[in-house]
Amino acid sequence: MITSNRKARHDYFVEETYEAGIVLAGTEVKSIRQGSVNLKDSHCEVENMEMVVHNMHISPYEQGNIFNRDPIRKRKLLMHKREIARLFGLVRKKGLTLIPLSLYFKGSKAKLEIGLCRGKKLYDKRAVQAEKSAKRDVERAMRQK
């Protein structure tokens, strides 16, 4: 695991998750291995029946000099055509969003976990926080006894 988007789980209900490969340049891979990547404000879209991730910030590699790319450029994701078509339909019909949840290496390949998400309202966020707080209080009481 390289990085995860904790804010996504706070702001969205994750209904389904998918694994996608990501097309990267050599210096970007080296920078990712150092852990200098940020998924905080990123999102995915379907453009011309291809998945693309926007606003994923990969810091330039220190020794990359002229080979470094733009840190927040659009990056193509690798998925099966039928998966992309299904996600495209769900996003258009139901008003769902595709959010990157985590970035990790599987063997030597960089993979991005994408969540099909529905936005939380303020009262949903409060309910989840109250539930966590109650659960923590119960565990604390059990430990003390």
LOSE-588360 format. One line per 8 residues: number of its first residue (from 1); their letters; for each residue x negated, y, z negated of N, C-alpha, C, O. Coordinates in steps of 0.001 Angstrom, whole numbers, always signed. Each point is the difference from the previous one (the first is absolute). Example, Ala and Ser with C-alpha at 12.3 -4.5 7.8 and 13.67 -1.06 7.14 Angstrom:
# residues 2
1	AS	-13190/-5690/-7800/+890/+1190/+0/-900/+1200/+0/-1036/-19/-665  +1386/+1069/+1385/-820/+1190/-60/+770/+1090/-730/-509/+1108/-169 .
# end
This chain:
# residues 145
1	MITSNRKA	-848/-1181/+0/+848/+1181/+0/-889/+1238/+0/-889/+132/-842  +1123/+751/+1762/-786/+1225/+98/+735/+1141/-674/-544/+673/-875  +1784/-462/+1288/+791/+1067/-598/+1477/-357/+102/+411/-786/+854  +378/+1383/-1747/+1445/-191/+70/+680/+1350/-154/-563/+939/-563  +1763/-862/+1067/+775/+1231/-22/+1024/-110/-1135/+1140/-409/+221  -1560/+779/-1441/+878/-136/-1159/+1178/+964/+70/+1079/-295/-512  -1283/+1434/+1137/+1071/+991/+110/+1153/-530/+857/+1151/+386/-204  -1451/-1259/+1154/+1040/-559/+864/+986/-830/-814/+1208/+92/+220 .
9	RHDYFVEE	-1695/-891/-1146/+895/-821/-820/+799/+859/-977/+1065/-410/-461  -1572/+1591/+148/+720/+926/-872/+1103/+727/+761/+1075/+237/-552  -1322/+116/+1800/+939/+805/+777/+966/-809/+865/+982/+553/+496  -1238/-1852/-303/+806/-804/+922/+330/-1358/-599/-748/-529/-822  +1883/-29/+1246/+313/-1399/-245/-584/-775/+1168/+341/+276/+1150  -1213/-1239/-1416/-623/-797/+1061/+897/-1204/+258/+162/-855/-871  +421/+785/+2067/+916/-1086/+338/-715/-1192/+620/+322/-1144/-322  -1284/+1389/+1204/-776/-1068/+631/-1433/+475/+163/-263/+1200/+76 .
17	TYEAGIVL	-665/-2153/-23/-1393/+360/+255/-509/-777/+1209/+419/-1128/+260  -1322/+1755/+463/-616/-589/+1183/-1499/+221/-69/-479/+944/-628  -252/-1837/+1287/-1452/+136/+89/-344/+376/+1437/+490/-612/+949  -1342/+1630/-802/-392/+443/+1337/-1506/+203/+33/-603/+468/-965  +12/-827/+2092/-1401/+332/+224/-94/+1469/+359/+1005/+628/+337  -2197/-82/-407/-170/+1422/+303/-1219/+176/+895/-1036/-627/-218  +1167/+1484/+1225/-1091/+259/+937/-860/+1110/-581/+479/+1113/-217  -1760/-1417/-39/-912/+950/-629/-1292/+112/+788/-368/-907/+746 .
25	AGTEVKSI	-317/+2032/-920/-1347/+174/+547/-998/-565/-1013/+352/-218/-1159  -1584/-17/+1587/-1011/-609/-858/-296/+798/-1255/-122/-572/-1083  +5/+1883/+1211/-305/+811/-1185/+1182/+43/-958/-183/+158/-1207  +1409/-298/+1744/+1176/-28/-870/+8/-1264/-852/+372/+47/-1172  -775/-1163/+1745/-57/-1251/-752/-1014/+126/-1133/+261/-435/-1121  -1410/+1027/+1412/-1020/+175/-1039/+498/+912/-1100/-266/-240/-1177  +980/+1276/+1547/+551/+921/-985/+1065/-692/-850/+75/+230/-1207  +751/-1077/+1831/+1015/-748/-746/-660/-958/-978/+464/-144/-1132 .
33	RQGSVNLK	-1535/-510/+1551/-704/-913/-909/-535/+733/-1226/-128/-594/-1071  -186/+1881/+1222/-428/+807/-1147/+1188/+442/-848/-185/+498/-1110  +1387/-674/+1614/+1203/+334/-759/+471/+1433/+155/+800/+472/-807  -1272/+225/+1818/+395/+1398/+171/+1145/+127/+997/-176/+488/+1116  +1351/-938/-1544/+1204/+66/+817/+1168/+394/-895/+46/-369/-1174  +905/+1129/+1742/+1140/+489/-761/+1282/-250/+791/+125/+435/+1144  +823/-1136/-1758/+1272/-313/+651/+1149/+864/-509/+1152/-240/+361  -1436/+1221/-1176/+1033/+708/-755/+1134/+565/+849/+1161/-285/-291 .
41	DSHCEVEN	-1437/+1055/+1305/+1055/+641/+789/+198/-655/+1360/+568/+617/+901  -1018/-1837/-740/+51/-628/+1313/+1352/-663/+250/+721/-341/-937  -394/+166/+2205/+1215/-681/+421/-234/-614/+1374/-934/+378/+707  +1780/-1318/-339/-129/-692/+1283/+1181/+344/+887/+1101/+268/-482  -1342/-279/+1776/+1040/+247/+992/-203/-937/+1182/-1087/-536/+214  +2163/+354/+550/-81/-766/+1227/-9/+994/+1149/+955/+752/+188  -2042/-751/+581/-143/+885/+1159/-303/-859/+1219/-995/-724/+17  +1839/+799/+994/-161/-790/+1230/-132/-1491/-306/-836/-690/+584 .
49	MEMVVHNM	+1666/+201/-1504/+1/-1395/-444/-1359/-437/-547/-372/-1167/+122  -361/+2091/-717/-1231/-296/-727/+104/+631/-1378/+505/+1114/-141  -983/-1824/-876/+10/+540/-1362/-1218/+897/-179/-1107/-341/+417  +1329/+1489/-1043/-1065/+964/-246/+127/+487/-1435/+1106/+249/-481  -2239/-112/-200/+1/+549/-1357/-506/+1442/+69/-1024/+277/+626  +1746/+634/-1270/-332/+1421/-17/-491/+397/-1396/+427/-578/-999  -1315/+1558/+937/-483/+623/-1241/-729/-942/-947/-76/+285/-1195  -461/-1395/+1686/-838/-852/-835/-1405/+601/+47/-638/+25/+1052 .
57	HISPYEQG	+170/+450/-2185/-1273/+717/-41/-1149/-962/-310/-58/-587/-1080  -848/+437/+2041/-1225/-777/-197/-1142/+996/+72/-247/+592/+1051  -450/-404/-2161/-1088/+978/-53/-1108/-371/+967/-252/-1185/+216  -416/+2171/+372/-1107/-296/+918/-1130/-745/-717/-314/+278/-1157  -283/-1223/+1868/-1127/-771/-538/-1214/+913/-83/-285/+735/+945  -434/-770/-2061/-1100/+931/-241/-1108/-99/+1030/-533/+1021/+435  +173/-2248/-35/-1074/-165/+980/+544/-125/+1427/-728/-430/+894  +1978/+794/-668/+639/-195/+1296/-328/+1047/+1036/+187/-247/+1191 .
65	NIFNRDPI	-667/+1403/-1594/-292/+1172/+844/+971/+156/+1175/+1174/+279/-239  -1595/-442/+1473/+847/+287/+1169/+1067/-1062/+243/+921/+229/+784  -1024/-1384/-1438/+946/-1083/+246/+1244/+96/-870/+930/-786/+182  -885/+1725/-1121/+1172/+163/-853/+1184/+511/+801/-160/+793/+927  +1346/-1251/-1291/+1238/+421/+643/+752/+953/-918/-383/+204/-1152  +1454/+373/+1676/+866/+875/-783/+590/-793/-1177/+551/-1080/+216  -651/+1586/-1450/+443/-766/-1176/+1497/-334/-23/+383/-1022/-570  +469/+1856/+1173/+1441/-272/-83/+624/-263/+1376/+1175/+301/+210 .
73	RKRKLLMH	-1934/-846/+705/+531/-289/+1330/+1037/-1127/-70/+54/-750/-974  +770/+646/+2027/+959/-1100/+92/-784/-1288/+260/-933/-24/+802  +1329/-1036/-1492/-656/-1295/+194/+1037/-1041/+391/+1071/-90/-601  -1407/-688/+1612/+911/-1012/+518/+11/-1209/-928/-1042/-416/-507  +2227/-142/+291/+153/-1204/-811/+300/-1176/+913/+645/+157/+1036  -1109/-1324/-1421/+151/-1204/+816/+1056/-910/-617/-201/-577/-1069  +1328/+461/+1762/+1094/-872/-435/+603/-669/+1231/-246/+422/+1130  +1036/-1465/-1357/+693/-662/+1093/+1085/+915/+556/+604/+783/-733 .
81	KREIARLF	-369/-891/+2026/+961/+871/+677/+1407/-140/-584/+717/+992/-136  -317/-2234/-212/+1341/-191/-543/+133/+607/-1388/+1072/+489/-357  -2148/-511/-437/+24/+660/-1316/+152/+1512/+166/+773/+637/-716  -1509/-77/+1656/+79/+1439/+245/+1408/+381/+462/+553/+1001/-455  +25/-1794/+1354/+1344/+292/+492/+1019/-75/-1135/+897/+839/-81  -1025/-1821/-783/+917/-140/-1138/-118/+1191/-939/+1009/+566/-423  -2236/-185/+96/-214/+1141/-900/+521/+1296/+623/+591/+834/-685  -815/-676/+1975/+483/+1192/+702/+1518/+116/-114/+530/+1083/-248 .
89	GLVRKKGL	+166/-2208/+432/+1456/-14/-115/+475/+328/-1404/+951/+761/-174  -1612/-1335/-835/+398/+252/-1388/-234/+1452/-402/+812/+595/-708  -1922/-34/+1163/-314/+1385/-346/+1014/+949/+632/+434/+962/-634  -57/-1233/+1881/+961/+872/+688/+1409/-150/-561/+699/+996/-185  -266/-2248/-92/+1362/-247/-435/+241/+394/-1448/+890/+799/-292  -1668/-1348/-597/+268/+129/-1424/-683/+1194/-656/+247/+280/-1173  -1098/+427/+1905/-678/+1143/-598/-1080/-399/-985/-260/+724/-961  -373/-1867/+1188/-1091/-446/-861/-1311/+612/+471/-65/+599/+1073 .
97	TLIPLSLY	-969/-751/-1874/-1304/+572/+300/-1065/-1083/-92/+128/-932/-793  -1170/+1047/+1593/-1133/-919/-56/-1141/+696/-724/-516/+1013/+471  +123/-1560/-1619/-1019/+610/-850/-1139/-995/-218/+259/-1153/-347  -1523/+1571/+545/-1131/-870/-343/-99/-161/-1514/-42/+987/-734  +3/-2238/+271/-50/-272/-1431/-1406/-285/-490/-375/+442/-1086  -413/-1173/+1868/-1362/-299/-427/-879/-309/+1201/+484/-347/+1077  -1781/+481/-1291/-1004/-290/+1009/-972/-986/-609/-471/+199/-1121  +163/-1267/+1853/-884/-1025/-534/-715/-707/+1148/+371/+136/+1166 .
105	FKGSKAKL	-1404/-893/-1528/-710/-814/+981/+455/-1445/-139/+108/-524/-1108  +153/-102/+2224/+323/-1419/+52/-1063/-621/+888/+67/+96/+1225  -1040/-729/-1845/-1186/-420/+741/-783/+1244/+344/-365/+769/-889  +100/-559/+2169/-716/+1209/+407/+933/+1030/+635/-446/+1057/+448  +1740/-1371/-411/+973/+888/+634/+678/+893/-1032/+342/-453/-1093  -150/+1722/+1441/+732/+927/-857/+1488/-166/+280/+429/+19/+1153  +349/-182/-2211/+1443/-192/+126/+716/+1082/-799/-485/+453/-1037  +1644/-52/+1540/+819/+1008/-646/+1341/-640/-334/+662/-554/+878 .
113	EIGLCRGK	-260/+626/-2139/+1308/-506/-398/+1003/+1135/+151/-155/+1067/-596  +1179/-1310/+1396/+1001/+1020/+307/+1308/-400/-659/+406/-1160/+54  +245/+2121/-672/+1280/-258/-627/+1130/+672/+760/-117/+1157/+404  +1210/-1885/-212/+1223/+571/+540/+745/+551/-1203/+510/-767/-817  -439/+2085/+698/+424/+631/-1250/+1237/+864/+165/+287/+532/+1073  +433/-414/-2178/+1149/+893/-103/-313/+982/-1118/-447/-410/-1071  +669/+1673/+1296/-359/+1034/-954/+796/-67/-1287/+1188/-322/+13  -1847/+630/-1134/+660/+49/-1299/+510/+1411/-249/-636/+982/+382 .
121	KLYDKRAV	+1772/-900/-1016/+517/+1274/-464/-604/+283/-1373/-617/-880/-601  +790/+2088/+109/-567/+383/-1288/+551/-871/-1120/-748/-401/-892  +2049/+102/+921/+577/-815/-1065/-515/-1434/+49/-71/-660/-1037  -292/+158/+2232/-604/-1327/+99/-1355/-25/-677/-331/-945/-717  -456/+1995/+949/-1331/+83/-614/+111/+56/-1513/-789/-621/-711  +1778/+1374/+216/+200/+103/-1452/+418/-1336/-586/-459/-372/-1079  +1318/-349/+1769/+458/-1302/-488/-1153/-995/-85/-109/-749/-971  -749/+745/+1986/-1156/-898/-4/-939/+358/-1147/-515/-889/-678 .
129	QAEKSAKR	+288/+2179/+457/-874/+441/-1086/+582/-389/-1356/-738/-448/-878  +2054/+610/+691/+642/-364/-1261/-100/-1505/-235/-220/-441/-1128  +382/-345/+2188/-107/-1456/-118/-1406/-419/-408/-162/-871/-855  -856/+1482/+1459/-1385/-313/-364/-280/+368/-1453/-656/-746/-727  +1160/+1903/+319/-211/+462/-1365/+651/-952/-1004/-603/-329/-1022  +1825/-111/+1307/+694/-927/-899/-742/-1332/-77/-133/-578/-1078  -340/+104/+2197/-739/-1267/+40/-1299/+98/-813/-362/-930/-721  -330/+2062/+848/-1227/+226/-757/+291/+33/-1501/-763/-559/-788 .
137	DVERAMRQ	+1864/+1212/+382/+369/+80/-1417/+318/-1383/-566/-378/-313/-1129  +1073/-516/+1915/+324/-1352/-446/-1277/-820/-178/-144/-713/-993  -781/+810/+1947/-1260/-743/-107/-812/+464/-1199/-622/-813/-684  +626/+2105/+428/-730/+549/-1149/+602/-519/-1304/-737/-353/-920  +2065/+304/+829/+683/-505/-1191/-288/-1477/-201/-192/-446/-1131  +160/-317/+2216/-294/-1445/-95/-1421/-245/-491/-243/-921/-780  -701/+1753/+1241/-1392/-153/-422/-180/+327/-1482/-801/-637/-684  +1544/+1628/+189/-141/+409/-1389/+573/-1027/-975/-435/-83/-1148 .
145	K	+1420/-702/+1614/+585/-1027/-876/-771/-1237/+88/+333/-983/-662 .
# end
